[in-house]
Amino acid sequence: MRHPRLTLGATALAALLTGGAALAGDSVVEVEMLEYGYHPAELEIEAGTTVRWVNAEKRTSHDIYFPEEDAGSERLFPEESWERTFDEPGTYPYHCRPHENRDMDGVVTVVPAE
């Protein structure tokens, strides 16, 4: 099942996460790995934003792999997380190598910072 696209600029996200008070350098977006999916699966962020993937499963490990770059995380076990800061605008598709057969994939679209 696909989930709706989430679009947040770093400032808007920081304001949301801090209850309205945007703090300098506070630009982290979380993607939850749960039920063999990334939530949200499609994400649009401003350049300079960090994405943190968190494994919210109870027993399953996942990874985040960017095939166009042949790079990504190690396997993440429940409650572990991994971060990547996206400095360059572009489209970054990724998937979970252990669960490719379950169509566990996502995409980060990075737009220039305002």
NORZI-V253212 format. One record per residue. PSI is psi in radians with two decimals (NA if undefined). Layout:
((PSI) (PSI))
This chain:
((2.26) (2.52) (2.74) (2.70) (2.41) (2.20) (2.01) (2.33) (2.82) (-0.73) (-0.77) (-0.72) (-0.81) (-0.72) (-0.73) (-0.81) (-0.47) (0.28) (0.48) (-0.25) (1.76) (2.14) (2.48) (2.34) (0.05) (1.26) (1.33) (2.30) (2.33) (2.43) (2.17) (2.36) (1.96) (2.44) (0.77) (0.71) (2.82) (2.33) (1.86) (2.69) (-0.50) (2.24) (2.32) (2.19) (2.88) (2.63) (2.47) (-0.09) (2.49) (2.37) (2.29) (2.05) (2.28) (2.21) (1.92) (0.19) (2.86) (-0.53) (-0.16) (2.48) (2.65) (2.94) (3.07) (2.00) (2.22) (1.69) (-0.57) (-0.36) (-0.13) (0.89) (2.79) (-2.79) (2.92) (3.06) (2.35) (2.19) (2.92) (2.34) (0.02) (2.77) (2.89) (2.50) (2.64) (2.33) (2.29) (1.84) (-0.38) (2.29) (2.55) (-3.09) (2.23) (1.56) (2.58) (2.89) (3.00) (2.01) (-0.75) (-0.34) (0.62) (-0.61) (-0.19) (0.20) (0.71) (1.61) (2.87) (3.09) (2.40) (2.14) (2.17) (2.18) (2.74) (2.51) (2.51) (NA))
